[in-house]
Amino acid sequence: MSEIETREISLADIENLALRVFTKHGCSADNAAALARTVTRAERDGSASHGLFRVPGYIASLASGKVKGEAVPKIEQSLASVISVDGDYGYAPLALETGLPVLARAASETGIAVMRIINSFHFAAMWPETEYLAEQGLAGLACTAFKPSVAPAGAKQAFFGTNPISFAWPRPGHIPIVFDMATSRLAKGDVQIAARDGHAVPPDTGLGPDGQPTNDPAEILKGVLLPFGGYKGSAIAMMVEFLAAGMTGDYFSYEAAVHDNNDGGPAKGGEFILAMSPQLIAGDGWQKHNEDFIQALSALDGIRLPGERRHKNRLDTGPRHINAALLDKINSLL
């Protein structure tokens, strides 16, 4: 296998490149800036499958007219602990930046609050929204559904999306505990990158079009992904469907497939976010109690806390090595 050609590009140039291409293809200043921040954060933290890799898909959905580049999210809060954000058929980053401060304030005042985002297109990692809540002293849970690409346990036909779920726990004065994972064995973006770069994927990642297990990512992309942990991951994927679609009123994965135009960009769907205040729910002493637990966990041999690698990557402010063919493709869009 030949070595993949990469080029060095600074984080500032990554953000500027993303900003320019989104603006050129019809995004308003607010939408372009929110998207560029999202892409740059992913590259900064080493999440290549959710950074510049996503730009062509974003542009395809703008070009097809499916997504409104000038969307203006609207907030409704008829109940103290329930916030609704209508994304106005735009991308999720601006809807999130609009709604998360309102959600955080509500949870800080009432102890617990939920936010539903509807009529939006989520194509990014989910840790930014839960980490934001953790930085406000709140525990956060977020999930969203997607078009079918994962077979439920026992089946060979796609029905669930990769249905990611993210959780963050606040640690004032410390890096929060944050995880973000697909409920499939491997995120689809990681499978796509493996196929692009010619790498095999772990066993049990998916089935080929013949319904047989394979570690060839190109064959899996023609077939179906599998949930992590068999029936356990399958049950969590179903839970995400209920929270992200049943609770928000937006599309279930199978409905998204019916309505999407398959332009290569994200499908419309809902996102469910839960915020909880340990201070108001557990009371004084919550921080020391939880820090004692984290220290006991960290003392085990071989332990790496969720989010540690991402935060370590974040400390590196130097240039990132980006797939050269991808950079050429993005530059051709300018």
C-alpha positions as CSV (number, residue, x, y, z in Angstrom):
1,M,0.0,0.0,0.0
2,S,1.4,3.4,-1.0
3,E,1.9,6.1,1.6
4,I,-1.0,8.6,1.7
5,E,0.2,12.1,0.7
6,T,-0.6,14.8,3.3
7,R,0.1,18.5,3.6
8,E,0.7,20.7,6.6
9,I,-1.9,23.4,7.3
10,S,-2.2,25.6,10.3
11,L,-5.4,25.6,12.4
12,A,-5.9,29.3,11.4
13,D,-5.7,28.4,7.8
14,I,-8.0,25.5,8.2
15,E,-10.6,27.8,9.7
16,N,-10.1,30.4,7.0
17,L,-10.3,27.8,4.2
18,A,-13.6,26.5,5.6
19,L,-15.0,30.0,6.1
20,R,-14.2,31.0,2.6
21,V,-15.7,27.9,0.9
22,F,-18.9,28.0,3.0
23,T,-19.3,31.7,2.3
24,K,-18.8,31.2,-1.4
25,H,-21.4,28.6,-1.6
26,G,-24.2,30.5,0.1
27,C,-23.8,30.5,3.8
28,S,-24.5,33.7,5.8
29,A,-21.7,35.1,7.9
30,D,-23.1,33.5,11.1
31,N,-23.6,30.1,9.5
32,A,-20.2,30.1,7.8
33,A,-18.4,31.1,11.0
34,A,-20.2,28.5,13.1
35,L,-19.4,25.8,10.5
36,A,-15.8,26.9,10.2
37,R,-15.4,26.7,14.0
38,T,-16.9,23.2,14.1
39,V,-14.6,22.0,11.3
40,T,-11.5,23.5,13.0
41,R,-12.3,22.1,16.4
42,A,-12.5,18.6,14.9
43,E,-9.1,19.0,13.2
44,R,-7.6,20.5,16.3
45,D,-8.7,17.6,18.5
46,G,-7.7,14.9,16.0
47,S,-11.2,14.0,14.8
48,A,-10.4,13.8,11.1
49,S,-13.7,12.1,10.1
50,H,-15.6,15.2,11.3
51,G,-13.3,18.0,10.1
52,L,-12.4,19.0,6.6
53,F,-13.4,15.6,5.5
54,R,-17.0,16.8,5.9
55,V,-16.7,19.9,3.8
56,P,-17.6,18.4,0.4
57,G,-20.7,16.9,1.9
58,Y,-21.7,20.3,3.4
59,I,-21.2,22.0,0.0
60,A,-23.2,19.2,-1.8
61,S,-26.2,19.9,0.4
62,L,-26.0,23.6,-0.2
63,A,-25.7,23.1,-3.9
64,S,-28.7,20.8,-4.0
65,G,-30.8,23.4,-2.2
66,K,-31.6,20.9,0.6
67,V,-30.0,23.1,3.3
68,K,-30.5,26.8,3.8
69,G,-27.2,28.6,4.1
70,E,-28.9,31.7,5.5
71,A,-31.0,29.9,8.1
72,V,-31.9,31.8,11.2
73,P,-32.6,29.4,14.2
74,K,-35.6,30.3,16.4
75,I,-36.0,29.5,20.1
76,E,-39.1,28.7,22.0
77,Q,-39.3,28.2,25.7
78,S,-42.9,27.7,26.8
79,L,-41.8,25.7,29.8
80,A,-39.0,26.6,32.2
81,S,-37.1,23.4,31.6
82,V,-38.0,22.7,27.9
83,I,-36.3,24.6,25.1
84,S,-37.1,24.1,21.5
85,V,-34.8,25.3,18.7
86,D,-36.1,25.3,15.1
87,G,-33.0,25.2,12.9
88,D,-34.9,26.8,10.0
89,Y,-33.5,24.0,7.7
90,G,-29.9,25.0,8.3
91,Y,-26.9,23.3,9.7
92,A,-26.7,22.3,13.4
93,P,-23.7,24.4,14.5
94,L,-25.5,27.7,14.5
95,A,-28.7,26.2,16.0
96,L,-26.5,24.8,18.8
97,E,-24.6,28.0,19.4
98,T,-28.0,29.8,19.6
99,G,-29.7,27.3,22.0
100,L,-27.0,26.0,24.3
101,P,-26.6,29.1,26.4
102,V,-30.4,29.1,27.0
103,L,-30.3,25.4,27.9
104,A,-27.4,26.0,30.3
105,R,-29.2,28.8,32.0
106,A,-32.4,26.8,32.4
107,A,-30.6,23.8,33.9
108,S,-28.6,26.0,36.3
109,E,-31.8,27.6,37.5
110,T,-34.1,24.5,37.7
111,G,-31.6,21.7,38.1
112,I,-32.5,19.9,34.9
113,A,-33.6,21.0,31.4
114,V,-33.9,19.5,27.9
115,M,-33.5,21.0,24.5
116,R,-34.8,19.6,21.3
117,I,-33.4,20.8,17.9
118,I,-35.6,20.2,14.9
119,N,-35.4,21.0,11.2
120,S,-31.7,20.9,11.3
121,F,-28.8,19.0,9.6
122,H,-26.2,17.6,12.0
123,F,-23.0,16.4,10.3
124,A,-20.4,16.9,13.0
125,A,-19.0,15.4,16.2
126,M,-21.3,15.7,19.2
127,W,-18.8,16.3,22.0
128,P,-18.7,20.1,21.5
129,E,-22.3,20.5,22.8
130,T,-21.8,18.3,25.9
131,E,-18.4,19.7,26.6
132,Y,-19.9,23.2,26.5
133,L,-22.4,22.2,29.2
134,A,-19.7,20.6,31.3
135,E,-17.7,23.9,31.1
136,Q,-20.8,25.6,32.6
137,G,-20.8,23.1,35.6
138,L,-23.5,20.9,34.1
139,A,-23.6,17.2,33.1
140,G,-24.7,16.9,29.5
141,L,-26.2,14.1,27.3
142,A,-26.8,14.5,23.6
143,C,-27.8,12.2,20.8
144,T,-29.1,12.3,17.2
145,A,-30.3,9.8,14.6
146,F,-29.2,9.5,11.0
147,K,-30.1,7.7,7.8
148,P,-30.1,3.9,8.1
149,S,-26.6,2.4,7.8
150,V,-26.6,0.0,10.8
151,A,-28.4,-3.4,11.0
152,P,-30.2,-4.1,14.3
153,A,-28.8,-7.1,16.2
154,G,-29.9,-10.3,14.4
155,A,-30.7,-8.5,11.1
156,K,-28.7,-7.9,7.9
157,Q,-30.6,-4.9,6.7
158,A,-29.9,-1.3,7.7
159,F,-32.5,0.3,9.9
160,F,-30.8,2.4,12.5
161,G,-28.5,5.3,11.8
162,T,-25.0,5.3,13.4
163,N,-26.9,7.2,16.1
164,P,-24.1,8.8,18.1
165,I,-24.4,9.7,21.7
166,S,-22.2,12.0,23.8
167,F,-21.9,12.5,27.5
168,A,-19.9,15.0,29.6
169,W,-19.4,15.4,33.3
170,P,-18.1,18.6,34.8
171,R,-14.9,18.8,36.8
172,P,-14.4,22.5,37.8
173,G,-10.6,23.2,37.7
174,H,-10.0,20.0,35.6
175,I,-10.6,18.7,32.1
176,P,-14.2,17.4,32.0
177,I,-15.0,13.8,31.3
178,V,-16.3,13.7,27.8
179,F,-17.2,10.8,25.5
180,D,-18.7,10.8,22.0
181,M,-19.4,7.6,20.2
182,A,-21.4,6.1,17.5
183,T,-23.6,3.2,18.5
184,S,-22.2,1.3,15.5
185,R,-19.0,-0.7,16.0
186,L,-17.2,2.1,14.1
187,A,-18.4,5.5,13.0
188,K,-19.3,5.6,9.3
189,G,-16.9,8.5,8.7
190,D,-14.0,6.3,10.1
191,V,-15.0,3.5,7.7
192,Q,-15.1,5.9,4.8
193,I,-11.6,7.2,5.7
194,A,-10.3,3.6,6.0
195,A,-11.7,2.9,2.6
196,R,-10.1,6.0,1.1
197,D,-6.8,5.3,2.7
198,G,-6.8,1.5,2.1
199,H,-6.9,0.3,5.7
200,A,-8.8,-2.7,7.0
201,V,-11.2,-2.2,9.9
202,P,-11.7,-4.2,13.1
203,P,-13.7,-7.5,13.1
204,D,-17.4,-7.1,13.6
205,T,-17.5,-3.6,12.0
206,G,-19.9,-4.7,9.3
207,L,-21.2,-7.0,6.6
208,G,-20.5,-6.9,2.9
209,P,-23.3,-6.7,0.3
210,D,-23.4,-10.5,0.4
211,G,-24.4,-10.4,4.1
212,Q,-21.2,-11.9,5.3
213,P,-18.7,-10.4,7.8
214,T,-15.8,-8.5,6.3
215,N,-13.0,-6.2,7.5
216,D,-12.8,-4.5,4.0
217,P,-14.3,-1.0,4.5
218,A,-15.2,-0.6,0.9
219,E,-17.3,-3.7,1.1
220,I,-19.0,-2.6,4.3
221,L,-19.9,0.7,2.7
222,K,-21.7,-1.4,0.0
223,G,-23.3,-3.5,2.8
224,V,-24.2,-2.5,6.3
225,L,-22.5,-1.5,9.6
226,L,-23.1,-3.5,12.8
227,P,-23.9,-2.1,16.3
228,F,-21.2,-2.3,18.9
229,G,-21.7,-5.0,21.5
230,G,-24.4,-6.9,19.6
231,Y,-27.8,-6.6,21.1
232,K,-26.6,-4.2,23.7
233,G,-25.5,-1.6,21.2
234,S,-28.5,-2.3,19.2
235,A,-30.8,-1.4,22.2
236,I,-28.9,1.8,22.7
237,A,-29.2,2.7,19.1
238,M,-33.0,2.2,19.4
239,M,-33.0,4.4,22.5
240,V,-31.4,7.2,20.5
241,E,-34.1,6.8,17.9
242,F,-36.7,7.4,20.6
243,L,-34.9,10.4,22.1
244,A,-33.7,12.1,18.9
245,A,-36.9,11.5,16.9
246,G,-39.7,10.3,19.1
247,M,-39.0,13.0,21.7
248,T,-38.2,15.8,19.3
249,G,-40.9,15.0,16.7
250,D,-38.3,15.0,13.9
251,Y,-37.4,12.1,11.6
252,F,-36.6,8.6,12.7
253,S,-33.7,7.2,10.7
254,Y,-36.0,5.3,8.3
255,E,-38.1,8.4,7.7
256,A,-34.9,10.5,7.0
257,A,-34.0,8.0,4.3
258,V,-37.4,8.5,2.6
259,H,-37.1,12.3,2.6
260,D,-33.4,12.8,1.9
261,N,-32.2,13.6,-1.6
262,N,-29.0,11.6,-1.1
263,D,-26.8,14.4,-2.2
264,G,-23.9,13.2,-0.1
265,G,-24.6,15.7,2.7
266,P,-26.4,15.2,6.1
267,A,-30.0,14.2,6.4
268,K,-32.5,16.4,8.2
269,G,-33.2,15.2,11.8
270,G,-33.6,16.1,15.4
271,E,-31.2,16.3,18.3
272,F,-32.0,15.7,21.9
273,I,-29.8,17.4,24.6
274,L,-30.2,16.9,28.4
275,A,-28.5,19.2,30.9
276,M,-28.3,18.5,34.7
277,S,-26.9,20.5,37.5
278,P,-24.9,18.4,40.1
279,Q,-24.9,21.3,42.4
280,L,-28.7,21.6,42.5
281,I,-29.4,17.8,42.3
282,A,-26.7,16.3,44.4
283,G,-26.0,19.3,46.6
284,D,-22.9,20.6,48.3
285,G,-20.0,18.2,48.2
286,W,-20.8,16.8,44.8
287,Q,-17.5,17.9,43.3
288,K,-15.2,16.2,46.0
289,H,-17.4,13.1,45.9
290,N,-17.0,12.7,42.2
291,E,-13.3,13.7,42.2
292,D,-12.6,10.9,44.7
293,F,-14.3,8.5,42.3
294,I,-12.3,9.7,39.3
295,Q,-9.0,9.5,41.2
296,A,-9.8,5.9,42.3
297,L,-10.6,5.1,38.7
298,S,-7.4,6.8,37.4
299,A,-5.3,4.8,39.8
300,L,-6.0,1.6,37.9
301,D,-3.2,0.4,35.5
302,G,-3.9,1.0,31.9
303,I,-6.7,3.5,32.3
304,R,-7.2,6.4,30.0
305,L,-10.2,8.6,30.8
306,P,-12.6,9.4,28.0
307,G,-11.6,12.6,26.2
308,E,-8.0,12.6,27.4
309,R,-6.5,12.0,23.9
310,R,-8.7,14.7,22.4
311,H,-7.6,17.2,25.0
312,K,-4.0,16.2,24.6
313,N,-4.3,16.8,20.8
314,R,-5.8,20.2,21.6
315,L,-2.6,21.3,23.4
316,D,-0.7,21.0,20.1
317,T,-1.2,24.4,18.4
318,G,1.0,23.4,15.4
319,P,-0.1,22.6,11.9
320,R,-2.2,19.5,11.1
321,H,-1.4,17.0,8.4
322,I,-4.4,16.9,6.0
323,N,-5.0,14.4,3.2
324,A,-3.6,16.2,0.1
325,A,-6.4,15.0,-2.3
326,L,-9.0,16.3,0.1
327,L,-7.3,19.7,0.3
328,D,-7.2,19.8,-3.5
329,K,-10.9,19.0,-3.7
330,I,-11.9,21.7,-1.2
331,N,-9.7,24.3,-2.9
332,S,-11.4,23.4,-6.2
333,L,-14.7,24.6,-4.6
334,L,-13.4,28.1,-4.2
